[in-house]
Amino acid sequence: MIDNKNRIKNYLAIDYGKSKVGLAVGDSEISIAFAYKTLDNDEKLLGNLREIIKEREIDQIILGELGMSGEQKGSFDAQEIGAEMQKELGVQVRYQEEMFSTKMAQDSLKEKGAKKIKELDNQEAARIILQSWLDKN
């Protein structure tokens, strides 16, 4: 009998944006989040996520969510998107507050001396979201 309680769980964090979706990965063993990649938010998004979930054996998705400030211009309904992802991808979706994650990501990338910050900030924001969730859980 397999003991699923002690099995290492793999996580995929998503910084969901109107045009770009940042991704980060991590697991329950080392609890460190790593920026993974940025995808276009287009008709191929769910298919691309499905491939990543299969390839990386993802157990849970951690979706960034704006808390009380969720009424901001350009914001989205994370609960609605999460429910669709859970249904379409067959993976449990959890939520993590993402207030200021993009600003923190840009500052972090500048500190590291990164070039092309705009190309990396979505996946770095996803890394921050996932690390916050891992630290809390």
MDAnalysis code that builds the backbone (N, CA, C; Angstrom):
import MDAnalysis as mda
import numpy as np

u = mda.Universe.empty(411, n_residues=137, atom_resindex=np.repeat(np.arange(137), 3), trajectory=True)
u.add_TopologyAttr("name", ["N", "CA", "C"] * 137)
u.add_TopologyAttr("resid", np.arange(1, 138))
u.add_TopologyAttr("resname", ["MET", "ILE", "ASP", "ASN", "LYS", "ASN", "ARG", "ILE", "LYS", "ASN", "TYR", "LEU", "ALA", "ILE", "ASP", "TYR", "GLY", "LYS", "SER", "LYS", "VAL", "GLY", "LEU", "ALA", "VAL", "GLY", "ASP", "SER", "GLU", "ILE", "SER", "ILE", "ALA", "PHE", "ALA", "TYR", "LYS", "THR", "LEU", "ASP", "ASN", "ASP", "GLU", "LYS", "LEU", "LEU", "GLY", "ASN", "LEU", "ARG", "GLU", "ILE", "ILE", "LYS", "GLU", "ARG", "GLU", "ILE", "ASP", "GLN", "ILE", "ILE", "LEU", "GLY", "GLU", "LEU", "GLY", "MET", "SER", "GLY", "GLU", "GLN", "LYS", "GLY", "SER", "PHE", "ASP", "ALA", "GLN", "GLU", "ILE", "GLY", "ALA", "GLU", "MET", "GLN", "LYS", "GLU", "LEU", "GLY", "VAL", "GLN", "VAL", "ARG", "TYR", "GLN", "GLU", "GLU", "MET", "PHE", "SER", "THR", "LYS", "MET", "ALA", "GLN", "ASP", "SER", "LEU", "LYS", "GLU", "LYS", "GLY", "ALA", "LYS", "LYS", "ILE", "LYS", "GLU", "LEU", "ASP", "ASN", "GLN", "GLU", "ALA", "ALA", "ARG", "ILE", "ILE", "LEU", "GLN", "SER", "TRP", "LEU", "ASP", "LYS", "ASN"])
u.atoms.positions = np.array([
    [0.840, -1.189, 0.000],
    [0.000, 0.000, 0.000],
    [0.886, 1.254, 0.000],
    [0.579, 2.192, -0.872],
    [1.363, 3.424, -0.994],
    [0.873, 4.435, 0.029],
    [1.817, 5.035, 0.729],
    [1.492, 6.044, 1.730],
    [1.529, 7.415, 1.058],
    [0.370, 7.925, 0.616],
    [0.312, 9.207, -0.082],
    [0.588, 10.396, 0.821],
    [0.441, 10.222, 2.129],
    [0.697, 11.322, 3.055],
    [2.156, 11.780, 2.991],
    [3.061, 10.825, 2.853],
    [4.488, 11.148, 2.860],
    [5.068, 11.337, 1.466],
    [4.251, 11.221, 0.438],
    [4.714, 11.414, -0.933],
    [5.021, 12.890, -1.181],
    [6.089, 13.147, -1.891],
    [6.440, 14.527, -2.231],
    [5.391, 15.063, -3.197],
    [4.886, 16.253, -2.903],
    [3.889, 16.891, -3.763],
    [4.566, 17.972, -4.609],
    [4.160, 18.041, -5.869],
    [4.682, 19.037, -6.799],
    [3.643, 20.124, -7.026],
    [4.104, 21.366, -6.997],
    [3.219, 22.516, -7.115],
    [3.566, 23.358, -8.333],
    [2.528, 23.926, -8.935],
    [2.672, 24.868, -10.035],
    [1.966, 26.148, -9.617],
    [2.710, 27.238, -9.529],
    [2.104, 28.529, -9.188],
    [1.835, 29.299, -10.468],
    [0.752, 30.052, -10.444],
    [0.359, 30.826, -11.615],
    [0.126, 32.282, -11.222],
    [0.852, 33.163, -11.902],
    [0.603, 34.603, -11.827],
    [-0.180, 34.929, -13.096],
    [-1.490, 34.989, -12.951],
    [-2.391, 35.107, -14.096],
    [-2.526, 36.558, -14.515],
    [-2.254, 36.828, -15.767],
    [-2.402, 38.170, -16.297],
    [-3.203, 38.159, -17.582],
    [-3.637, 39.320, -17.975],
    [-4.481, 39.465, -19.159],
    [-3.789, 38.943, -20.425],
    [-2.499, 39.230, -20.577],
    [-1.805, 38.784, -21.788],
    [-0.728, 37.736, -21.510],
    [-0.153, 37.751, -20.313],
    [0.916, 36.808, -19.954],
    [0.567, 36.079, -18.664],
    [1.031, 34.828, -18.575],
    [0.805, 34.004, -17.394],
    [2.172, 33.490, -16.935],
    [2.576, 33.931, -15.746],
    [3.861, 33.500, -15.200],
    [3.694, 32.206, -14.419],
    [4.692, 31.334, -14.529],
    [4.650, 30.049, -13.848],
    [5.884, 29.855, -12.978],
    [5.675, 29.177, -11.861],
    [6.772, 28.787, -10.982],
    [6.470, 27.378, -10.495],
    [7.509, 26.656, -10.121],
    [7.347, 25.288, -9.634],
    [8.061, 25.118, -8.306],
    [7.628, 24.130, -7.565],
    [8.244, 23.793, -6.291],
    [7.670, 22.475, -5.815],
    [8.213, 21.979, -4.721],
    [7.681, 20.734, -4.172],
    [7.677, 20.777, -2.654],
    [7.027, 19.781, -2.074],
    [6.859, 19.742, -0.624],
    [8.112, 19.267, 0.096],
    [9.094, 18.764, -0.640],
    [10.301, 18.263, 0.015],
    [11.251, 19.395, 0.399],
    [11.597, 20.246, -0.571],
    [12.556, 21.309, -0.250],
    [11.894, 22.658, 0.006],
    [10.625, 22.780, -0.367],
    [9.841, 24.004, -0.119],
    [10.529, 25.276, -0.604],
    [11.129, 25.189, -1.777],
    [11.708, 26.372, -2.415],
    [11.060, 26.505, -3.787],
    [10.572, 27.707, -4.085],
    [9.922, 27.969, -5.365],
    [10.959, 28.429, -6.382],
    [10.761, 27.990, -7.614],
    [11.648, 28.367, -8.715],
    [10.823, 28.927, -9.861],
    [11.248, 30.092, -10.385],
    [10.599, 30.646, -11.573],
    [10.742, 29.612, -12.684],
    [9.686, 29.415, -13.457],
    [9.706, 28.357, -14.467],
    [9.623, 28.903, -15.887],
    [8.524, 29.543, -16.224],
    [8.394, 30.104, -17.571],
    [7.212, 31.045, -17.630],
    [7.091, 31.726, -18.765],
    [5.968, 32.618, -19.020],
    [5.256, 32.130, -20.269],
    [3.936, 32.042, -20.184],
    [3.119, 31.621, -21.318],
    [2.248, 32.785, -21.772],
    [1.878, 32.767, -23.041],
    [0.893, 33.726, -23.527],
    [-0.475, 33.296, -23.026],
    [-1.288, 34.268, -22.642],
    [-2.665, 33.970, -22.235],
    [-3.513, 33.996, -23.502],
    [-3.552, 32.851, -24.175],
    [-4.303, 32.736, -25.422],
    [-5.076, 31.423, -25.438],
    [-5.594, 31.062, -26.597],
    [-6.412, 29.852, -26.701],
    [-5.634, 28.572, -26.415],
    [-4.317, 28.629, -26.414],
    [-3.492, 27.446, -26.144],
    [-3.136, 27.288, -24.664],
    [-3.534, 28.235, -23.833],
    [-3.101, 28.250, -22.434],
    [-3.433, 26.951, -21.698],
    [-4.686, 26.530, -21.715],
    [-5.058, 25.323, -20.972],
    [-4.317, 24.087, -21.494],
    [-4.155, 23.986, -22.792],
    [-3.407, 22.870, -23.373],
    [-1.954, 22.881, -22.926],
    [-1.348, 24.069, -22.919],
    [0.040, 24.194, -22.456],
    [0.159, 23.832, -20.981],
    [-0.789, 24.295, -20.168],
    [-0.776, 23.960, -18.742],
    [-0.958, 22.456, -18.537],
    [-1.833, 21.855, -19.332],
    [-2.076, 20.405, -19.238],
    [-0.771, 19.637, -19.488],
    [0.002, 20.049, -20.498],
    [1.283, 19.398, -20.810],
    [2.275, 19.542, -19.653],
    [2.354, 20.729, -19.098],
    [3.277, 20.988, -17.987],
    [2.881, 20.160, -16.769],
    [1.591, 20.094, -16.494],
    [1.096, 19.325, -15.343],
    [1.463, 17.850, -15.488],
    [1.304, 17.330, -16.687],
    [1.642, 15.928, -16.929],
    [3.160, 15.720, -16.835],
    [3.908, 16.556, -17.516],
    [5.370, 16.440, -17.571],
    [6.011, 16.566, -16.188],
    [5.523, 17.487, -15.371],
    [6.130, 17.758, -14.067],
    [5.392, 17.071, -12.915],
    [4.377, 16.273, -13.260],
    [3.599, 15.525, -12.265],
    [3.069, 16.442, -11.149],
    [2.380, 17.496, -11.570],
    [1.862, 18.514, -10.652],
    [0.656, 17.977, -9.875],
    [0.692, 18.185, -8.557],
    [-0.397, 17.756, -7.674],
    [-1.383, 18.880, -7.367],
    [-0.875, 20.109, -7.293],
    [-1.731, 21.250, -6.970],
    [-1.251, 22.480, -7.721],
    [-2.236, 23.323, -8.064],
    [-1.956, 24.629, -8.654],
    [-2.180, 25.666, -7.560],
    [-1.248, 26.615, -7.458],
    [-1.392, 27.736, -6.531],
    [-1.598, 28.974, -7.401],
    [-2.788, 29.524, -7.344],
    [-3.160, 30.647, -8.199],
    [-3.127, 31.942, -7.397],
    [-2.406, 32.918, -7.923],
    [-2.355, 34.222, -7.277],
    [-3.722, 34.887, -7.316],
    [-4.062, 35.522, -6.191],
    [-5.383, 36.140, -6.057],
    [-5.239, 37.462, -5.319],
    [-5.874, 38.491, -5.865],
    [-5.908, 39.772, -5.166],
    [-6.985, 39.704, -4.106],
    [-6.634, 40.020, -2.885],
    [-7.588, 39.960, -1.777],
    [-8.571, 41.095, -1.827],
    [-8.545, 41.933, -0.816],
    [-9.500, 43.027, -0.680],
    [-9.423, 44.007, -1.841],
    [-8.285, 44.075, -2.500],
    [-8.130, 45.049, -3.580],
    [-8.527, 44.459, -4.924],
    [-9.208, 43.339, -4.917],
    [-9.573, 42.645, -6.139],
    [-10.447, 43.428, -7.095],
    [-10.922, 44.580, -6.648],
    [-11.777, 45.394, -7.511],
    [-10.949, 46.329, -8.387],
    [-9.642, 46.190, -8.353],
    [-8.782, 47.080, -9.130],
    [-9.050, 46.939, -10.623],
    [-8.756, 48.002, -11.344],
    [-8.913, 48.005, -12.796],
    [-8.092, 46.873, -13.406],
    [-8.696, 46.128, -14.303],
    [-7.971, 45.074, -14.997],
    [-7.845, 43.783, -14.212],
    [-8.452, 43.730, -13.033],
    [-8.319, 42.517, -12.230],
    [-9.246, 41.435, -12.781],
    [-9.066, 40.230, -12.299],
    [-9.853, 39.089, -12.755],
    [-10.386, 38.355, -11.538],
    [-11.334, 37.485, -11.765],
    [-11.914, 36.701, -10.685],
    [-11.131, 35.399, -10.558],
    [-10.197, 35.361, -9.619],
    [-9.327, 34.191, -9.445],
    [-10.141, 32.943, -9.117],
    [-11.199, 33.088, -8.331],
    [-12.021, 31.933, -7.958],
    [-12.674, 31.322, -9.204],
    [-13.137, 32.174, -10.100],
    [-13.775, 31.704, -11.329],
    [-12.750, 31.005, -12.235],
    [-11.603, 31.618, -12.404],
    [-10.540, 31.038, -13.231],
    [-10.031, 29.746, -12.597],
    [-9.857, 29.752, -11.289],
    [-9.397, 28.561, -10.583],
    [-10.366, 27.399, -10.725],
    [-11.653, 27.690, -10.640],
    [-12.661, 26.641, -10.788],
    [-12.614, 26.046, -12.193],
    [-12.438, 26.901, -13.194],
    [-12.339, 26.413, -14.576],
    [-11.082, 25.559, -14.749],
    [-9.963, 26.024, -14.198],
    [-8.713, 25.257, -14.296],
    [-8.842, 23.901, -13.611],
    [-9.438, 23.903, -12.438],
    [-9.591, 22.651, -11.690],
    [-10.442, 21.660, -12.487],
    [-11.501, 22.168, -13.097],
    [-12.389, 21.314, -13.894],
    [-11.682, 20.817, -15.151],
    [-11.041, 21.718, -15.874],
    [-10.418, 21.372, -17.158],
    [-9.125, 20.579, -17.020],
    [-8.366, 20.838, -15.955],
    [-7.043, 20.231, -15.815],
    [-7.019, 19.071, -14.824],
    [-8.073, 18.945, -14.020],
    [-8.151, 17.835, -13.077],
    [-7.161, 17.916, -11.936],
    [-6.732, 19.128, -11.594],
    [-5.772, 19.343, -10.507],
    [-6.383, 20.334, -9.520],
    [-6.231, 20.055, -8.240],
    [-6.761, 20.937, -7.205],
    [-6.094, 22.313, -7.282],
    [-6.905, 23.361, -7.151],
    [-6.405, 24.735, -7.183],
    [-6.541, 25.337, -5.795],
    [-5.452, 25.929, -5.306],
    [-5.424, 26.684, -4.052],
    [-5.122, 28.140, -4.420],
    [-5.340, 29.034, -3.473],
    [-5.173, 30.465, -3.749],
    [-4.183, 31.081, -2.768],
    [-3.439, 32.067, -3.281],
    [-2.474, 32.790, -2.454],
    [-2.559, 34.271, -2.799],
    [-2.633, 35.091, -1.789],
    [-2.638, 36.547, -1.964],
    [-1.438, 36.957, -2.810],
    [-1.682, 37.816, -3.791],
    [-0.595, 38.238, -4.673],
    [-0.392, 39.753, -4.703],
    [-0.882, 40.426, -3.696],
    [-0.736, 41.878, -3.638],
    [0.730, 42.286, -3.780],
    [1.028, 43.142, -4.723],
    [2.363, 43.700, -4.977],
    [3.377, 42.677, -5.504],
    [2.926, 41.473, -5.895],
    [3.886, 40.456, -6.333],
    [4.663, 40.893, -7.579],
    [4.026, 41.590, -8.514],
    [4.733, 42.030, -9.716],
    [5.760, 43.098, -9.371],
    [5.407, 44.027, -8.514],
    [6.355, 45.066, -8.083],
    [7.533, 44.422, -7.348],
    [7.258, 43.474, -6.460],
    [8.325, 42.774, -5.742],
    [9.189, 41.988, -6.723],
    [8.566, 41.400, -7.728],
    [9.310, 40.627, -8.731],
    [10.257, 41.537, -9.511],
    [9.759, 42.695, -9.932],
    [10.601, 43.625, -10.683],
    [11.772, 44.111, -9.830],
    [11.510, 44.415, -8.565],
    [12.585, 44.847, -7.661],
    [13.614, 43.739, -7.463],
    [13.146, 42.518, -7.293],
    [14.032, 41.374, -7.097],
    [14.912, 41.146, -8.326],
    [14.311, 41.228, -9.497],
    [15.072, 41.032, -10.738],
    [16.104, 42.138, -10.933],
    [15.748, 43.379, -10.605],
    [16.704, 44.495, -10.699],
    [17.883, 44.260, -9.767],
    [17.567, 43.813, -8.541],
    [18.611, 43.514, -7.547],
    [19.590, 42.465, -8.060],
    [19.065, 41.481, -8.773],
    [19.886, 40.389, -9.303],
    [20.635, 40.796, -10.575],
    [20.353, 42.005, -11.071],
    [21.011, 42.481, -12.271],
    [20.455, 41.861, -13.546],
    [19.216, 41.402, -13.499],
    [18.610, 40.744, -14.658],
    [18.374, 41.732, -15.794],
    [18.526, 41.234, -16.987],
    [18.182, 41.995, -18.195],
    [16.782, 41.557, -18.602],
    [16.132, 42.355, -19.415],
    [14.791, 42.008, -19.922],
    [13.813, 41.698, -18.785],
    [13.726, 42.600, -17.834],
    [12.875, 42.419, -16.656],
    [11.417, 42.167, -17.035],
    [10.916, 42.873, -18.045],
    [9.517, 42.715, -18.470],
    [9.234, 41.294, -18.961],
    [10.240, 40.601, -19.483],
    [10.048, 39.231, -19.962],
    [10.059, 38.223, -18.811],
    [10.627, 38.604, -17.682],
    [10.792, 37.681, -16.561],
    [9.898, 37.972, -15.368],
    [9.281, 39.160, -15.333],
    [8.575, 39.545, -14.105],
    [7.356, 38.680, -13.794],
    [6.682, 38.122, -14.809],
    [5.516, 37.270, -14.535],
    [5.929, 35.972, -13.847],
    [6.981, 35.334, -14.341],
    [7.409, 34.090, -13.701],
    [8.052, 34.353, -12.346],
    [8.704, 35.483, -12.181],
    [9.262, 35.828, -10.870],
    [8.132, 36.127, -9.884],
    [7.059, 36.772, -10.357],
    [5.888, 37.011, -9.495],
    [5.266, 35.675, -9.082],
    [5.201, 34.717, -10.007],
    [4.682, 33.385, -9.674],
    [5.569, 32.716, -8.630],
    [6.880, 32.924, -8.738],
    [7.808, 32.359, -7.755],
    [7.530, 32.946, -6.374],
    [7.309, 34.236, -6.312],
    [7.015, 34.905, -5.039],
    [5.690, 34.390, -4.462],
    [4.692, 34.227, -5.306],
    [3.391, 33.699, -4.874],
    [3.571, 32.302, -4.291],
    [4.292, 31.447, -5.009],
    [4.477, 30.071, -4.541],
    [5.309, 30.021, -3.268],
    [6.368, 30.829, -3.197],
    [7.192, 30.804, -1.993],
    [6.388, 31.254, -0.777],
    [5.548, 32.249, -0.945],
    [4.677, 32.706, 0.146],
    [3.761, 31.570, 0.588],
    [3.188, 30.863, -0.388],
    [2.283, 29.759, -0.062],
    [3.038, 28.631, 0.639],
    [4.208, 28.276, 0.131],
    [5.017, 27.217, 0.758],
    [5.408, 27.577, 2.189],
    [5.797, 28.836, 2.399],
    [6.185, 29.288, 3.721],
    [5.013, 29.196, 4.712],
    [3.813, 29.456, 4.223],
    [2.616, 29.444, 5.047],
    [2.123, 28.021, 5.332],
    [2.380, 27.113, 4.401],
    [1.852, 25.760, 4.515],
    [2.970, 24.796, 4.839],
])
